[in-house]
Amino acid sequence: MDNETEKRLVAIETKLAYMEDFIQKLQEVAVENQRTIEILRQENQILSGRIQDLSENLEIPNRKPPHY
């Protein structure tokens, strides 16, 4: 293998190593984001249920607004 080919091969291997590291970090971030999304979905469902319970128990008087 000549010197130029070897340099190009080393450059490609270096870029590949950086790309593999970047993909690994990106995958870790994606997994953490998915966990966060699931937690937020659960909290949203709980809060939606509480709001629905409160709105069902809330008694709104049947009055005309003051501007009438």
PQR file with spaces between the fields and no chain letter, atoms N, CA, C, O and H, PARSE charges and radii, in Angstrom:
ATOM       1  N    MET     1       0.848   -1.167    0.000 -0.4000 1.5000
ATOM       2  CA   MET     1       0.000    0.000    0.000 -0.0000 2.0000
ATOM       3  C    MET     1       0.903    1.242    0.000  0.5500 1.7000
ATOM       4  O    MET     1       1.834    1.351    0.798 -0.5500 1.4000
ATOM       5  N    ASP     2       0.609    2.158   -0.899 -0.4000 1.5000
ATOM       6  CA   ASP     2       1.438    3.356   -0.944 -0.0000 2.0000
ATOM       7  C    ASP     2       1.029    4.336    0.159  0.5500 1.7000
ATOM       8  O    ASP     2      -0.007    4.172    0.802 -0.5500 1.4000
ATOM       9  H    ASP     2      -0.147    2.069   -1.548  0.4000 1.0000
ATOM      10  N    ASN     3       1.849    5.335    0.357 -0.4000 1.5000
ATOM      11  CA   ASN     3       1.675    6.291    1.450 -0.0000 2.0000
ATOM      12  C    ASN     3       0.369    7.076    1.324  0.5500 1.7000
ATOM      13  O    ASN     3      -0.297    7.304    2.334 -0.5500 1.4000
ATOM      14  H    ASN     3       2.691    5.468   -0.166  0.4000 1.0000
ATOM      15  N    GLU     4      -0.006    7.485    0.148 -0.4000 1.5000
ATOM      16  CA   GLU     4      -1.237    8.261   -0.064 -0.0000 2.0000
ATOM      17  C    GLU     4      -2.477    7.429    0.288  0.5500 1.7000
ATOM      18  O    GLU     4      -3.402    7.915    0.939 -0.5500 1.4000
ATOM      19  H    GLU     4       0.535    7.299   -0.672  0.4000 1.0000
ATOM      20  N    THR     5      -2.478    6.192   -0.145 -0.4000 1.5000
ATOM      21  CA   THR     5      -3.610    5.303    0.153 -0.0000 2.0000
ATOM      22  C    THR     5      -3.731    5.072    1.653  0.5500 1.7000
ATOM      23  O    THR     5      -4.831    5.062    2.205 -0.5500 1.4000
ATOM      24  H    THR     5      -1.727    5.796   -0.674  0.4000 1.0000
ATOM      25  N    GLU     6      -2.595    4.887    2.300 -0.4000 1.5000
ATOM      26  CA   GLU     6      -2.606    4.668    3.737 -0.0000 2.0000
ATOM      27  C    GLU     6      -3.142    5.901    4.475  0.5500 1.7000
ATOM      28  O    GLU     6      -3.915    5.760    5.423 -0.5500 1.4000
ATOM      29  H    GLU     6      -1.702    4.896    1.852  0.4000 1.0000
ATOM      30  N    LYS     7      -2.745    7.095    4.055 -0.4000 1.5000
ATOM      31  CA   LYS     7      -3.247    8.327    4.669 -0.0000 2.0000
ATOM      32  C    LYS     7      -4.764    8.439    4.504  0.5500 1.7000
ATOM      33  O    LYS     7      -5.482    8.804    5.435 -0.5500 1.4000
ATOM      34  H    LYS     7      -2.118    7.209    3.285  0.4000 1.0000
ATOM      35  N    ARG     8      -5.227    8.117    3.305 -0.4000 1.5000
ATOM      36  CA   ARG     8      -6.667    8.192    3.053 -0.0000 2.0000
ATOM      37  C    ARG     8      -7.420    7.174    3.907  0.5500 1.7000
ATOM      38  O    ARG     8      -8.488    7.477    4.438 -0.5500 1.4000
ATOM      39  H    ARG     8      -4.644    7.821    2.549  0.4000 1.0000
ATOM      40  N    LEU     9      -6.875    5.988    4.037 -0.4000 1.5000
ATOM      41  CA   LEU     9      -7.497    4.954    4.844 -0.0000 2.0000
ATOM      42  C    LEU     9      -7.549    5.366    6.321  0.5500 1.7000
ATOM      43  O    LEU     9      -8.565    5.162    6.985 -0.5500 1.4000
ATOM      44  H    LEU     9      -6.007    5.742    3.605  0.4000 1.0000
ATOM      45  N    VAL    10      -6.475    5.936    6.827 -0.4000 1.5000
ATOM      46  CA   VAL    10      -6.444    6.406    8.215 -0.0000 2.0000
ATOM      47  C    VAL    10      -7.468    7.515    8.401  0.5500 1.7000
ATOM      48  O    VAL    10      -8.152    7.554    9.424 -0.5500 1.4000
ATOM      49  H    VAL    10      -5.650    6.103    6.287  0.4000 1.0000
ATOM      50  N    ALA    11      -7.588    8.417    7.433 -0.4000 1.5000
ATOM      51  CA   ALA    11      -8.565    9.505    7.530 -0.0000 2.0000
ATOM      52  C    ALA    11      -9.988    8.944    7.553  0.5500 1.7000
ATOM      53  O    ALA    11     -10.831    9.411    8.319 -0.5500 1.4000
ATOM      54  H    ALA    11      -7.032    8.385    6.602  0.4000 1.0000
ATOM      55  N    ILE    12     -10.249    7.953    6.719 -0.4000 1.5000
ATOM      56  CA   ILE    12     -11.583    7.336    6.683 -0.0000 2.0000
ATOM      57  C    ILE    12     -11.868    6.626    8.002  0.5500 1.7000
ATOM      58  O    ILE    12     -12.967    6.749    8.543 -0.5500 1.4000
ATOM      59  H    ILE    12      -9.564    7.574    6.096  0.4000 1.0000
ATOM      60  N    GLU    13     -10.905    5.892    8.521 -0.4000 1.5000
ATOM      61  CA   GLU    13     -11.097    5.196    9.791 -0.0000 2.0000
ATOM      62  C    GLU    13     -11.323    6.178   10.936  0.5500 1.7000
ATOM      63  O    GLU    13     -12.127    5.920   11.832 -0.5500 1.4000
ATOM      64  H    GLU    13     -10.012    5.792    8.082  0.4000 1.0000
ATOM      65  N    THR    14     -10.612    7.303   10.904 -0.4000 1.5000
ATOM      66  CA   THR    14     -10.791    8.325   11.936 -0.0000 2.0000
ATOM      67  C    THR    14     -12.196    8.909   11.867  0.5500 1.7000
ATOM      68  O    THR    14     -12.868    9.049   12.888 -0.5500 1.4000
ATOM      69  H    THR    14      -9.959    7.512   10.176  0.4000 1.0000
ATOM      70  N    LYS    15     -12.632    9.247   10.667 -0.4000 1.5000
ATOM      71  CA   LYS    15     -13.987    9.786   10.497 -0.0000 2.0000
ATOM      72  C    LYS    15     -15.035    8.772   10.937  0.5500 1.7000
ATOM      73  O    LYS    15     -16.030    9.139   11.564 -0.5500 1.4000
ATOM      74  H    LYS    15     -12.086    9.133    9.837  0.4000 1.0000
ATOM      75  N    LEU    16     -14.822    7.510   10.616 -0.4000 1.5000
ATOM      76  CA   LEU    16     -15.750    6.467   11.004 -0.0000 2.0000
ATOM      77  C    LEU    16     -15.832    6.343   12.525  0.5500 1.7000
ATOM      78  O    LEU    16     -16.916    6.165   13.080 -0.5500 1.4000
ATOM      79  H    LEU    16     -14.014    7.212   10.107  0.4000 1.0000
ATOM      80  N    ALA    17     -14.693    6.439   13.190 -0.4000 1.5000
ATOM      81  CA   ALA    17     -14.678    6.355   14.651 -0.0000 2.0000
ATOM      82  C    ALA    17     -15.459    7.514   15.263  0.5500 1.7000
ATOM      83  O    ALA    17     -16.234    7.318   16.199 -0.5500 1.4000
ATOM      84  H    ALA    17     -13.812    6.584   12.739  0.4000 1.0000
ATOM      85  N    TYR    18     -15.256    8.723   14.735 -0.4000 1.5000
ATOM      86  CA   TYR    18     -16.019    9.877   15.230 -0.0000 2.0000
ATOM      87  C    TYR    18     -17.512    9.714   14.959  0.5500 1.7000
ATOM      88  O    TYR    18     -18.340   10.051   15.804 -0.5500 1.4000
ATOM      89  H    TYR    18     -14.626    8.882   13.975  0.4000 1.0000
ATOM      90  N    MET    19     -17.849    9.201   13.790 -0.4000 1.5000
ATOM      91  CA   MET    19     -19.262    9.010   13.457 -0.0000 2.0000
ATOM      92  C    MET    19     -19.903    7.967   14.367  0.5500 1.7000
ATOM      93  O    MET    19     -21.038    8.150   14.806 -0.5500 1.4000
ATOM      94  H    MET    19     -17.176    8.927   13.103  0.4000 1.0000
ATOM      95  N    GLU    20     -19.200    6.885   14.655 -0.4000 1.5000
ATOM      96  CA   GLU    20     -19.733    5.861   15.554 -0.0000 2.0000
ATOM      97  C    GLU    20     -19.966    6.424   16.939  0.5500 1.7000
ATOM      98  O    GLU    20     -20.983    6.132   17.569 -0.5500 1.4000
ATOM      99  H    GLU    20     -18.278    6.737   14.298  0.4000 1.0000
ATOM     100  N    ASP    21     -19.024    7.239   17.422 -0.4000 1.5000
ATOM     101  CA   ASP    21     -19.179    7.868   18.731 -0.0000 2.0000
ATOM     102  C    ASP    21     -20.364    8.826   18.728  0.5500 1.7000
ATOM     103  O    ASP    21     -21.150    8.846   19.675 -0.5500 1.4000
ATOM     104  H    ASP    21     -18.198    7.476   16.911  0.4000 1.0000
ATOM     105  N    PHE    22     -20.495    9.612   17.674 -0.4000 1.5000
ATOM     106  CA   PHE    22     -21.603   10.563   17.558 -0.0000 2.0000
ATOM     107  C    PHE    22     -22.944    9.835   17.527  0.5500 1.7000
ATOM     108  O    PHE    22     -23.897   10.259   18.181 -0.5500 1.4000
ATOM     109  H    PHE    22     -19.856    9.595   16.905  0.4000 1.0000
ATOM     110  N    ILE    23     -23.019    8.758   16.780 -0.4000 1.5000
ATOM     111  CA   ILE    23     -24.264    7.985   16.691 -0.0000 2.0000
ATOM     112  C    ILE    23     -24.617    7.381   18.044  0.5500 1.7000
ATOM     113  O    ILE    23     -25.789    7.358   18.422 -0.5500 1.4000
ATOM     114  H    ILE    23     -22.245    8.414   16.249  0.4000 1.0000
ATOM     115  N    GLN    24     -23.638    6.900   18.767 -0.4000 1.5000
ATOM     116  CA   GLN    24     -23.877    6.334   20.101 -0.0000 2.0000
ATOM     117  C    GLN    24     -24.431    7.402   21.036  0.5500 1.7000
ATOM     118  O    GLN    24     -25.400    7.161   21.756 -0.5500 1.4000
ATOM     119  H    GLN    24     -22.686    6.919   18.460  0.4000 1.0000
ATOM     120  N    LYS    25     -23.816    8.582   21.024 -0.4000 1.5000
ATOM     121  CA   LYS    25     -24.303    9.670   21.879 -0.0000 2.0000
ATOM     122  C    LYS    25     -25.701   10.114   21.461  0.5500 1.7000
ATOM     123  O    LYS    25     -26.549   10.387   22.311 -0.5500 1.4000
ATOM     124  H    LYS    25     -23.029    8.778   20.439  0.4000 1.0000
ATOM     125  N    LEU    26     -25.939   10.185   20.164 -0.4000 1.5000
ATOM     126  CA   LEU    26     -27.250   10.574   19.655 -0.0000 2.0000
ATOM     127  C    LEU    26     -28.315    9.566   20.071  0.5500 1.7000
ATOM     128  O    LEU    26     -29.431    9.947   20.425 -0.5500 1.4000
ATOM     129  H    LEU    26     -25.250    9.963   19.475  0.4000 1.0000
ATOM     130  N    GLN    27     -27.973    8.288   20.030 -0.4000 1.5000
ATOM     131  CA   GLN    27     -28.904    7.250   20.441 -0.0000 2.0000
ATOM     132  C    GLN    27     -29.217    7.362   21.934  0.5500 1.7000
ATOM     133  O    GLN    27     -30.366    7.180   22.336 -0.5500 1.4000
ATOM     134  H    GLN    27     -27.066    7.978   19.743  0.4000 1.0000
ATOM     135  N    GLU    28     -28.219    7.658   22.751 -0.4000 1.5000
ATOM     136  CA   GLU    28     -28.446    7.833   24.189 -0.0000 2.0000
ATOM     137  C    GLU    28     -29.389    9.007   24.447  0.5500 1.7000
ATOM     138  O    GLU    28     -30.272    8.922   25.301 -0.5500 1.4000
ATOM     139  H    GLU    28     -27.285    7.806   22.424  0.4000 1.0000
ATOM     140  N    VAL    29     -29.204   10.089   23.716 -0.4000 1.5000
ATOM     141  CA   VAL    29     -30.080   11.253   23.865 -0.0000 2.0000
ATOM     142  C    VAL    29     -31.499   10.897   23.428  0.5500 1.7000
ATOM     143  O    VAL    29     -32.465   11.289   24.083 -0.5500 1.4000
ATOM     144  H    VAL    29     -28.487   10.157   23.022  0.4000 1.0000
ATOM     145  N    ALA    30     -31.631   10.169   22.340 -0.4000 1.5000
ATOM     146  CA   ALA    30     -32.956    9.781   21.853 -0.0000 2.0000
ATOM     147  C    ALA    30     -33.672    8.892   22.876  0.5500 1.7000
ATOM     148  O    ALA    30     -34.872    9.054   23.096 -0.5500 1.4000
ATOM     149  H    ALA    30     -30.846    9.851   21.808  0.4000 1.0000
ATOM     150  N    VAL    31     -32.966    7.975   23.489 -0.4000 1.5000
ATOM     151  CA   VAL    31     -33.560    7.096   24.501 -0.0000 2.0000
ATOM     152  C    VAL    31     -33.997    7.916   25.714  0.5500 1.7000
ATOM     153  O    VAL    31     -35.090    7.710   26.241 -0.5500 1.4000
ATOM     154  H    VAL    31     -31.991    7.843   23.310  0.4000 1.0000
ATOM     155  N    GLU    32     -33.153    8.838   26.155 -0.4000 1.5000
ATOM     156  CA   GLU    32     -33.506    9.686   27.297 -0.0000 2.0000
ATOM     157  C    GLU    32     -34.708   10.560   26.973  0.5500 1.7000
ATOM     158  O    GLU    32     -35.585   10.746   27.816 -0.5500 1.4000
ATOM     159  H    GLU    32     -32.264    9.005   25.728  0.4000 1.0000
ATOM     160  N    ASN    33     -34.756   11.099   25.759 -0.4000 1.5000
ATOM     161  CA   ASN    33     -35.906   11.901   25.346 -0.0000 2.0000
ATOM     162  C    ASN    33     -37.183   11.070   25.326  0.5500 1.7000
ATOM     163  O    ASN    33     -38.244   11.558   25.715 -0.5500 1.4000
ATOM     164  H    ASN    33     -34.044   10.948   25.074  0.4000 1.0000
ATOM     165  N    GLN    34     -37.093    9.831   24.882 -0.4000 1.5000
ATOM     166  CA   GLN    34     -38.270    8.957   24.865 -0.0000 2.0000
ATOM     167  C    GLN    34     -38.761    8.696   26.283  0.5500 1.7000
ATOM     168  O    GLN    34     -39.969    8.679   26.524 -0.5500 1.4000
ATOM     169  H    GLN    34     -36.231    9.435   24.567  0.4000 1.0000
ATOM     170  N    ARG    35     -37.845    8.493   27.221 -0.4000 1.5000
ATOM     171  CA   ARG    35     -38.229    8.300   28.621 -0.0000 2.0000
ATOM     172  C    ARG    35     -38.939    9.542   29.155  0.5500 1.7000
ATOM     173  O    ARG    35     -39.961    9.446   29.834 -0.5500 1.4000
ATOM     174  H    ARG    35     -36.864    8.507   27.025  0.4000 1.0000
ATOM     175  N    THR    36     -38.381   10.701   28.838 -0.4000 1.5000
ATOM     176  CA   THR    36     -38.993   11.958   29.283 -0.0000 2.0000
ATOM     177  C    THR    36     -40.382   12.124   28.690  0.5500 1.7000
ATOM     178  O    THR    36     -41.307   12.548   29.383 -0.5500 1.4000
ATOM     179  H    THR    36     -37.551   10.779   28.286  0.4000 1.0000
ATOM     180  N    ILE    37     -40.535   11.795   27.426 -0.4000 1.5000
ATOM     181  CA   ILE    37     -41.844   11.897   26.759 -0.0000 2.0000
ATOM     182  C    ILE    37     -42.849   10.985   27.445  0.5500 1.7000
ATOM     183  O    ILE    37     -43.991   11.386   27.670 -0.5500 1.4000
ATOM     184  H    ILE    37     -39.784   11.451   26.863  0.4000 1.0000
ATOM     185  N    GLU    38     -42.445    9.772   27.780 -0.4000 1.5000
ATOM     186  CA   GLU    38     -43.357    8.844   28.450 -0.0000 2.0000
ATOM     187  C    GLU    38     -43.778    9.370   29.821  0.5500 1.7000
ATOM     188  O    GLU    38     -44.948    9.269   30.193 -0.5500 1.4000
ATOM     189  H    GLU    38     -41.517    9.446   27.598  0.4000 1.0000
ATOM     190  N    ILE    39     -42.843    9.925   30.564 -0.4000 1.5000
ATOM     191  CA   ILE    39     -43.168   10.492   31.874 -0.0000 2.0000
ATOM     192  C    ILE    39     -44.149   11.651   31.708  0.5500 1.7000
ATOM     193  O    ILE    39     -45.125   11.753   32.451 -0.5500 1.4000
ATOM     194  H    ILE    39     -41.893   10.008   30.262  0.4000 1.0000
ATOM     195  N    LEU    40     -43.891   12.516   30.744 -0.4000 1.5000
ATOM     196  CA   LEU    40     -44.782   13.655   30.507 -0.0000 2.0000
ATOM     197  C    LEU    40     -46.169   13.206   30.055  0.5500 1.7000
ATOM     198  O    LEU    40     -47.166   13.821   30.430 -0.5500 1.4000
ATOM     199  H    LEU    40     -43.098   12.434   30.140  0.4000 1.0000
ATOM     200  N    ARG    41     -46.246   12.154   29.263 -0.4000 1.5000
ATOM     201  CA   ARG    41     -47.546   11.624   28.847 -0.0000 2.0000
ATOM     202  C    ARG    41     -48.343   11.127   30.054  0.5500 1.7000
ATOM     203  O    ARG    41     -49.541   11.387   30.173 -0.5500 1.4000
ATOM     204  H    ARG    41     -45.435   11.654   28.958  0.4000 1.0000
ATOM     205  N    GLN    42     -47.663   10.414   30.941 -0.4000 1.5000
ATOM     206  CA   GLN    42     -48.335    9.911   32.140 -0.0000 2.0000
ATOM     207  C    GLN    42     -48.821   11.061   33.013  0.5500 1.7000
ATOM     208  O    GLN    42     -49.946   11.040   33.512 -0.5500 1.4000
ATOM     209  H    GLN    42     -46.690   10.203   30.844  0.4000 1.0000
ATOM     210  N    GLU    43     -47.965   12.065   33.195 -0.4000 1.5000
ATOM     211  CA   GLU    43     -48.367   13.227   33.991 -0.0000 2.0000
ATOM     212  C    GLU    43     -49.539   13.953   33.331  0.5500 1.7000
ATOM     213  O    GLU    43     -50.457   14.410   34.012 -0.5500 1.4000
ATOM     214  H    GLU    43     -47.051   12.082   32.789  0.4000 1.0000
ATOM     215  N    ASN    44     -49.503   14.054   32.021 -0.4000 1.5000
ATOM     216  CA   ASN    44     -50.583   14.710   31.282 -0.0000 2.0000
ATOM     217  C    ASN    44     -51.901   13.963   31.484  0.5500 1.7000
ATOM     218  O    ASN    44     -52.941   14.589   31.689 -0.5500 1.4000
ATOM     219  H    ASN    44     -48.758   13.683   31.467  0.4000 1.0000
ATOM     220  N    GLN    45     -51.866   12.640   31.428 -0.4000 1.5000
ATOM     221  CA   GLN    45     -53.079   11.851   31.642 -0.0000 2.0000
ATOM     222  C    GLN    45     -53.622   12.054   33.052  0.5500 1.7000
ATOM     223  O    GLN    45     -54.830   12.188   33.243 -0.5500 1.4000
ATOM     224  H    GLN    45     -51.021   12.132   31.261  0.4000 1.0000
ATOM     225  N    ILE    46     -52.735   12.076   34.032 -0.4000 1.5000
ATOM     226  CA   ILE    46     -53.159   12.286   35.415 -0.0000 2.0000
ATOM     227  C    ILE    46     -53.803   13.658   35.560  0.5500 1.7000
ATOM     228  O    ILE    46     -54.884   13.785   36.136 -0.5500 1.4000
ATOM     229  H    ILE    46     -51.753   11.968   33.878  0.4000 1.0000
ATOM     230  N    LEU    47     -53.142   14.676   35.040 -0.4000 1.5000
ATOM     231  CA   LEU    47     -53.681   16.032   35.158 -0.0000 2.0000
ATOM     232  C    LEU    47     -54.982   16.190   34.380  0.5500 1.7000
ATOM     233  O    LEU    47     -55.896   16.873   34.841 -0.5500 1.4000
ATOM     234  H    LEU    47     -52.264   14.572   34.573  0.4000 1.0000
ATOM     235  N    SER    48     -55.075   15.574   33.221 -0.4000 1.5000
ATOM     236  CA   SER    48     -56.321   15.634   32.449 -0.0000 2.0000
ATOM     237  C    SER    48     -57.464   15.002   33.231  0.5500 1.7000
ATOM     238  O    SER    48     -58.579   15.523   33.242 -0.5500 1.4000
ATOM     239  H    SER    48     -54.332   15.019   32.847  0.4000 1.0000
ATOM     240  N    GLY    49     -57.186   13.892   33.877 -0.4000 1.5000
ATOM     241  CA   GLY    49     -58.205   13.240   34.702 -0.0000 2.0000
ATOM     242  C    GLY    49     -58.630   14.114   35.864  0.5500 1.7000
ATOM     243  O    GLY    49     -59.815   14.190   36.186 -0.5500 1.4000
ATOM     244  H    GLY    49     -56.280   13.469   33.868  0.4000 1.0000
ATOM     245  N    ARG    50     -57.677   14.771   36.492 -0.4000 1.5000
ATOM     246  CA   ARG    50     -58.003   15.652   37.612 -0.0000 2.0000
ATOM     247  C    ARG    50     -58.848   16.841   37.135  0.5500 1.7000
ATOM     248  O    ARG    50     -59.820   17.220   37.788 -0.5500 1.4000
ATOM     249  H    ARG    50     -56.714   14.710   36.230  0.4000 1.0000
ATOM     250  N    ILE    51     -58.474   17.411   36.014 -0.4000 1.5000
ATOM     251  CA   ILE    51     -59.233   18.542   35.464 -0.0000 2.0000
ATOM     252  C    ILE    51     -60.647   18.107   35.118  0.5500 1.7000
ATOM     253  O    ILE    51     -61.609   18.827   35.383 -0.5500 1.4000
ATOM     254  H    ILE    51     -57.684   17.103   35.484  0.4000 1.0000
ATOM     255  N    GLN    52     -60.768   16.942   34.532 -0.4000 1.5000
ATOM     256  CA   GLN    52     -62.101   16.437   34.182 -0.0000 2.0000
ATOM     257  C    GLN    52     -62.929   16.211   35.443  0.5500 1.7000
ATOM     258  O    GLN    52     -64.110   16.555   35.475 -0.5500 1.4000
ATOM     259  H    GLN    52     -59.986   16.357   34.317  0.4000 1.0000
ATOM     260  N    ASP    53     -62.327   15.640   36.475 -0.4000 1.5000
ATOM     261  CA   ASP    53     -63.042   15.437   37.742 -0.0000 2.0000
ATOM     262  C    ASP    53     -63.488   16.768   38.339  0.5500 1.7000
ATOM     263  O    ASP    53     -64.619   16.906   38.805 -0.5500 1.4000
ATOM     264  H    ASP    53     -61.367   15.361   36.449  0.4000 1.0000
ATOM     265  N    LEU    54     -62.593   17.731   38.319 -0.4000 1.5000
ATOM     266  CA   LEU    54     -62.935   19.042   38.871 -0.0000 2.0000
ATOM     267  C    LEU    54     -64.040   19.719   38.066  0.5500 1.7000
ATOM     268  O    LEU    54     -64.942   20.331   38.638 -0.5500 1.4000
ATOM     269  H    LEU    54     -61.674   17.618   37.940  0.4000 1.0000
ATOM     270  N    SER    55     -63.972   19.612   36.752 -0.4000 1.5000
ATOM     271  CA   SER    55     -64.986   20.275   35.929 -0.0000 2.0000
ATOM     272  C    SER    55     -66.349   19.599   36.083  0.5500 1.7000
ATOM     273  O    SER    55     -67.381   20.261   35.977 -0.5500 1.4000
ATOM     274  H    SER    55     -63.239   19.115   36.286  0.4000 1.0000
ATOM     275  N    GLU    56     -66.360   18.300   36.329 -0.4000 1.5000
ATOM     276  CA   GLU    56     -67.630   17.605   36.546 -0.0000 2.0000
ATOM     277  C    GLU    56     -68.238   17.989   37.889  0.5500 1.7000
ATOM     278  O    GLU    56     -69.461   18.057   38.019 -0.5500 1.4000
ATOM     279  H    GLU    56     -65.522   17.762   36.414  0.4000 1.0000
ATOM     280  N    ASN    57     -67.410   18.236   38.870 -0.4000 1.5000
ATOM     281  CA   ASN    57     -67.891   18.580   40.205 -0.0000 2.0000
ATOM     282  C    ASN    57     -68.141   20.074   40.384  0.5500 1.7000
ATOM     283  O    ASN    57     -68.738   20.492   41.377 -0.5500 1.4000
ATOM     284  H    ASN    57     -66.417   18.181   38.765  0.4000 1.0000
ATOM     285  N    LEU    58     -67.691   20.868   39.437 -0.4000 1.5000
ATOM     286  CA   LEU    58     -67.854   22.310   39.531 -0.0000 2.0000
ATOM     287  C    LEU    58     -69.271   22.691   39.119  0.5500 1.7000
ATOM     288  O    LEU    58     -69.747   22.304   38.051 -0.5500 1.4000
ATOM     289  H    LEU    58     -67.206   20.528   38.631  0.4000 1.0000
ATOM     290  N    GLU    59     -69.918   23.434   39.958 -0.4000 1.5000
ATOM     291  CA   GLU    59     -71.286   23.846   39.654 -0.0000 2.0000
ATOM     292  C    GLU    59     -71.242   25.279   39.140  0.5500 1.7000
ATOM     293  O    GLU    59     -70.863   26.199   39.866 -0.5500 1.4000
ATOM     294  H    GLU    59     -69.532   23.748   40.825  0.4000 1.0000
ATOM     295  N    ILE    60     -71.633   25.459   37.887 -0.4000 1.5000
ATOM     296  CA   ILE    60     -71.629   26.785   37.277 -0.0000 2.0000
ATOM     297  C    ILE    60     -73.044   27.338   37.347  0.5500 1.7000
ATOM     298  O    ILE    60     -73.979   26.706   36.855 -0.5500 1.4000
ATOM     299  H    ILE    60     -71.941   24.713   37.298  0.4000 1.0000
ATOM     300  N    PRO    61     -73.214   28.501   37.947 -0.5600 1.5000
ATOM     301  CA   PRO    61     -74.558   29.071   38.039  0.2800 2.0000
ATOM     302  C    PRO    61     -75.079   29.465   36.653  0.5500 1.7000
ATOM     303  O    PRO    61     -74.317   29.857   35.768 -0.5500 1.4000
ATOM     304  N    ASN    62     -76.369   29.350   36.499 -0.4000 1.5000
ATOM     305  CA   ASN    62     -76.999   29.675   35.227 -0.0000 2.0000
ATOM     306  C    ASN    62     -77.474   31.132   35.276  0.5500 1.7000
ATOM     307  O    ASN    62     -78.664   31.415   35.414 -0.5500 1.4000
ATOM     308  H    ASN    62     -76.988   29.031   37.217  0.4000 1.0000
ATOM     309  N    ARG    63     -76.516   32.032   35.158 -0.4000 1.5000
ATOM     310  CA   ARG    63     -76.823   33.454   35.213 -0.0000 2.0000
ATOM     311  C    ARG    63     -76.368   34.119   33.915  0.5500 1.7000
ATOM     312  O    ARG    63     -75.488   33.629   33.206 -0.5500 1.4000
ATOM     313  H    ARG    63     -75.549   31.802   35.046  0.4000 1.0000
ATOM     314  N    LYS    64     -76.998   35.240   33.642 -0.4000 1.5000
ATOM     315  CA   LYS    64     -76.563   36.018   32.483 -0.0000 2.0000
ATOM     316  C    LYS    64     -75.315   36.798   32.879  0.5500 1.7000
ATOM     317  O    LYS    64     -75.183   37.229   34.025 -0.5500 1.4000
ATOM     318  H    LYS    64     -77.712   35.638   34.218  0.4000 1.0000
ATOM     319  N    PRO    65     -74.407   36.978   31.934 -0.5600 1.5000
ATOM     320  CA   PRO    65     -73.229   37.782   32.221  0.2800 2.0000
ATOM     321  C    PRO    65     -73.624   39.217   32.570  0.5500 1.7000
ATOM     322  O    PRO    65     -74.710   39.653   32.189 -0.5500 1.4000
ATOM     323  N    PRO    66     -72.785   39.956   33.275 -0.5600 1.5000
ATOM     324  CA   PRO    66     -73.130   41.297   33.729  0.2800 2.0000
ATOM     325  C    PRO    66     -73.402   42.285   32.598  0.5500 1.7000
ATOM     326  O    PRO    66     -74.057   43.300   32.837 -0.5500 1.4000
ATOM     327  N    HIS    67     -72.942   42.040   31.411 -0.4000 1.5000
ATOM     328  CA   HIS    67     -73.153   43.015   30.327 -0.0000 2.0000
ATOM     329  C    HIS    67     -74.543   42.902   29.692  0.5500 1.7000
ATOM     330  O    HIS    67     -74.839   43.654   28.764 -0.5500 1.4000
ATOM     331  H    HIS    67     -72.410   41.216   31.217  0.4000 1.0000
ATOM     332  N    TYR    68     -75.395   42.004   30.149 -0.4000 1.5000
ATOM     333  CA   TYR    68     -76.763   41.910   29.602 -0.0000 2.0000
ATOM     334  C    TYR    68     -77.719   42.735   30.380  0.5500 1.7000
ATOM     335  O    TYR    68     -78.907   42.771   30.059 -0.5500 1.4000
ATOM     336  H    TYR    68     -75.155   41.393   30.903  0.4000 1.0000
